Amino acid sequence: MNKNANSVYDLNRPVHLARSSAFIEKSRRLFQECAGKTPAKRRVQLIEGSLYYLQSALEHSTLAAKSTRTNPLEESFMAFIRMMLICMYSARLLLDNELQLDDRKSPLWQFLHLRGKINQTVKFARSGEQLLDDAAHLFKLSQEPVEDLRRSLLEDMNEEERKRYKLAYEELRAHLARERRIPSSGTFLPFCSANRFA
């Protein structure tokens, strides 16, 4: 796609950037609730919601990056989001399987207990915990670079674009704060390819 064709994305770039920022913040806050002694079923639900918001952030970042006026760090930022999606999705799968291993009615438990042996469950559970710890560390590590990028993007905007950004950001942030239902990422599949949204 040539630069002139991409100019159609310029108009809504501030709105997409604002939405990406709000979704990243919501994803981080929701994920932080997974820490500590949160029951496994609740953790899976929180991770699902966090994945949904992270995926939404990636979609808006991708649309913003189709503009003619992008920041070189935006591609790195999207690579980070894809990495987080894969890490969190993996943790979610491990936790879901851990729930099945603890449920005598689940097909997975029944299959593995055919011979009465299942000593690997504890090791499996630790793998999920490690991925959750890794994701939490990555979220913490990214906070400063994400904020630096946000400031840089705002500095590159004119006054009208900054107004549109702030309005879109505040409206979505307020909406997400009121939202009580935790959304599900549905049929989410991790995006391994860097060009998935190109």
C-alpha positions in Angstrom: 0.0 0.0 0.0 1.4 3.4 -1.0 1.7 6.4 1.3 -1.2 8.2 -0.3 -3.5 5.2 0.3 -2.4 5.2 3.9 -3.4 8.9 4.3 -7.0 7.7 5.0 -5.8 6.4 8.3 -4.4 9.8 9.4 -7.7 11.3 10.4 -8.5 8.6 13.0 -4.9 8.0 14.1 -5.3 9.9 17.4 -8.5 8.0 18.3 -6.9 4.6 17.6 -3.8 5.6 19.7 -6.0 6.7 22.5 -8.0 3.5 22.5 -4.8 1.4 22.4 -3.6 3.2 25.5 -6.8 2.8 27.4 -7.0 -0.9 26.5 -3.4 -1.6 27.5 -4.1 0.1 30.9 -7.2 -2.0 31.4 -5.4 -5.2 30.4 -2.6 -4.5 32.9 -5.0 -3.7 35.8 -7.1 -6.8 35.2 -4.0 -9.0 35.0 -2.7 -7.6 38.3 -5.8 -9.1 39.9 -4.4 -12.6 39.1 -1.7 -12.2 41.7 -1.7 -13.9 45.1 -4.2 -16.5 46.2 -6.8 -15.9 43.5 -8.7 -19.2 42.8 -7.7 -20.9 39.5 -11.2 -20.4 37.9 -11.1 -16.7 38.7 -7.6 -16.5 37.3 -8.6 -18.0 34.0 -11.5 -15.5 33.8 -9.2 -12.5 34.6 -6.7 -13.7 32.0 -9.4 -14.1 29.4 -10.5 -10.5 30.1 -6.9 -9.2 30.0 -6.3 -11.1 26.7 -9.4 -9.4 25.2 -8.2 -5.9 26.1 -4.7 -6.6 25.0 -6.0 -7.9 21.7 -8.1 -4.8 21.3 -5.0 -2.6 22.0 -3.1 -4.5 19.3 -6.0 -4.0 16.8 -6.1 -0.2 17.4 -2.3 0.1 17.4 -2.3 -1.7 14.0 -4.8 0.7 12.6 -2.9 3.7 13.9 0.4 2.4 12.4 -1.2 2.4 8.9 -1.1 6.2 9.0 1.5 8.2 6.9 2.9 9.7 10.2 4.1 6.9 12.4 6.7 6.6 15.1 9.4 4.0 14.5 8.8 2.6 18.0 5.2 1.7 17.2 6.3 -1.5 15.4 8.3 -2.5 18.4 5.4 -1.8 20.7 3.1 -4.1 18.6 5.8 -6.8 18.7 5.7 -6.5 22.5 1.9 -6.8 22.6 2.1 -9.9 20.4 4.7 -11.4 22.8 2.4 -10.6 25.8 -0.6 -12.2 24.0 1.3 -15.4 23.5 2.7 -15.5 27.0 -0.7 -14.9 28.6 -2.5 -17.2 26.3 -0.1 -20.0 27.2 -0.6 -19.3 31.0 -4.3 -19.4 30.4 -4.2 -22.8 28.7 -2.0 -24.3 31.4 -4.3 -23.0 34.1 -7.3 -24.4 32.3 -5.6 -27.8 32.0 -4.7 -27.6 35.7 -8.4 -27.2 36.5 -9.2 -30.3 34.5 -6.5 -32.3 36.2 -8.1 -31.4 39.6 -11.6 -32.4 38.3 -12.4 -36.1 38.5 -15.2 -35.6 36.0 -13.0 -34.1 33.3 -12.0 -36.3 30.4 -8.3 -35.3 30.9 -8.4 -36.4 34.6 -10.1 -39.7 33.6 -7.7 -40.4 30.8 -4.6 -39.8 32.9 -5.9 -41.9 35.8 -6.5 -45.0 33.7 -3.6 -46.6 35.5 -3.9 -44.6 38.7 -0.8 -42.5 38.1 -0.6 -38.7 37.9 2.4 -37.4 39.8 3.2 -34.8 37.2 0.3 -32.5 38.1 2.3 -30.4 40.5 5.1 -29.8 37.9 2.4 -28.9 35.4 0.9 -26.4 37.8 4.3 -24.7 38.4 4.7 -24.2 34.7 1.5 -22.1 34.6 2.6 -20.1 37.7 6.0 -19.4 36.0 4.2 -18.0 32.9 2.0 -15.8 35.0 5.1 -14.5 36.8 6.8 -13.9 33.5 3.7 -12.0 32.2 3.5 -9.9 35.4 7.2 -9.1 35.1 6.8 -8.1 31.4 3.9 -5.8 32.2 5.9 -4.1 35.0 9.0 -3.8 32.7 6.9 -2.3 29.9 5.2 0.4 32.0 7.9 3.0 31.5 8.5 2.4 27.8 4.8 2.4 27.1 4.4 5.8 28.8 7.5 7.2 27.0 6.0 6.2 23.7 2.6 7.7 24.6 4.3 11.0 25.5 6.3 11.0 22.3 3.1 10.3 20.2 1.3 13.1 21.9 4.2 15.5 21.2 4.0 14.7 17.5 0.3 15.6 17.4 -1.1 19.1 16.7 -3.5 20.7 19.1 -6.6 19.4 17.4 -5.2 15.8 17.3 -4.3 16.0 21.0 -7.8 17.1 21.9 -9.3 14.2 19.9 -6.8 11.8 21.6 -7.7 13.0 25.1 -11.4 12.9 24.5 -11.3 9.4 23.0 -9.0 8.2 25.8 -11.0 9.7 28.7 -14.3 8.4 27.2 -13.1 4.8 26.7 -11.2 4.8 30.1 -14.4 5.9 31.9 -16.5 3.3 30.0 -14.0 0.5 30.9 -14.0 1.6 34.6 -17.7 1.2 34.7 -17.6 -2.2 33.0 -18.3 -4.9 35.5 -18.5 -7.9 33.2 -15.2 -9.4 32.3 -15.2 -10.1 28.6 -13.9 -13.3 27.1 -11.3 -13.4 24.4 -13.5 -16.0 22.7 -11.7 -18.0 20.1 -8.5 -16.1 20.6 -5.5 -17.7 19.0 -2.0 -16.2 19.6 -0.6 -14.2 16.7 2.9 -15.6 16.1 3.5 -13.8 12.9 4.9 -10.2 13.1 3.0 -9.5 9.9 -0.4 -10.9 11.1 -2.1 -7.5 11.0 0.0 -5.9 8.2 
